[in-house]
C-alpha cells in the first residue's frame, strides 16, 4: 500500500471515532473561559499604570516646587555666588557698547549684596561687542579670541564703575594682559572673595570653541559657589522665543536635564552637562528689573530656577 493509502485509512479511522466525541468537544468549547475578563484585566492594568505615571509626575512637580521654594527662601543665606552678566544687558537699550546708567545700577546692587556678607564672583559675556560663533567669514579660532578680548573690555570697564561705587575689585584672566589684569589663580581668587572683594573672571576659558557659558559654570565650580545668578536681557526661561512666539510660556522652574531635552538654549550643551555633573544650579532672571539681583538673593526671585 502506498503512503497516500495509509494516510487515507488513518483519516477514515479517526472520523469513525469522532461522532461520539463531537458533542463533548462542542460542550467544552461552550464552557471555555471567556477572554472578556482578560481584556477587562488588561484595561484595568493600563489604567493603574496611567495612574502611577500621573502620580509620579505630580510627585516630581511637587518635589521640584519644594526645592525651588527652599532655594528661594534660603537664597539670602548663601555665602558665595557667581553672577553672570549678559553683555547685551549691560548695553541697555543701545544694543552695543555700554550703558553707564545700567552698569552703575548693577554696581549699586552688588554693593548691597556685598554689604549682606555675600561673596561675589562675576563673569560678563561679550555680546555687546562681538559674538565669535556667529562669524562664518573668518577663522573660528580668531573669531573666538576676539570674543575673549570683548569680555576683558567689559570686565575692565565694569570693575572701574564698581570701584567708583566704593567696591574693591580684581579682574583675572586665563592669559596675560600686561598690567591690565591678573593671571587667574584659584587660591588667590578665593582669598580675594573671602576678604569681601569682587572678582571678575574675564577672557572666557582662554581657549577657542568654549563660550562664556562654559567659563561661567567652570568658575562657579572652581570657587565653590552655591549657585549661578544669570542676569540676562530676558526675565526667565520660556518655552519659545517670546519675541517671535506670543504663546511662549515662562517656566518658574525646570531641571537642567529638561533644558537640554527641550533644547531651550539657556546655556550651551557642554556647559549644561558640566553643571549637571557638578550639581551647580542656576537662577536666571532679567537684569533690567528693579533690584533684580538683590531680589534674587533676598527671597523675592521672580525668574526661572534651574535645578540639577
Secondary structure, DSSP 8 states (H G I E B T S, - for coil): --HHHHHHHHHHHHHHHHHHHHHHHHHHHHTS--SHHHHHHHHHHHHHHHHHHHHHHHHHHHHHHHHHHHHHHHGGG-SEEEEEE-HHHHTGGGSSS--HHHHHHHHHHHHHHHHTT-EEEEEE--TTT--GGG--SS-HHHHHHHHHHHHHHHHHHHHHHHHHTT--EEEEESS--TTSSEE--HHHHHHHHHTT-EEEEESTTSSTT--HHHHHHHHHHHTT-S-EEEEESSSSEESS-TTT-TT--EESEEEHHHHHHTT--SS-HHHHHHHHHTT--EEEEETTSTTHHHHHTTT---SEEEE-
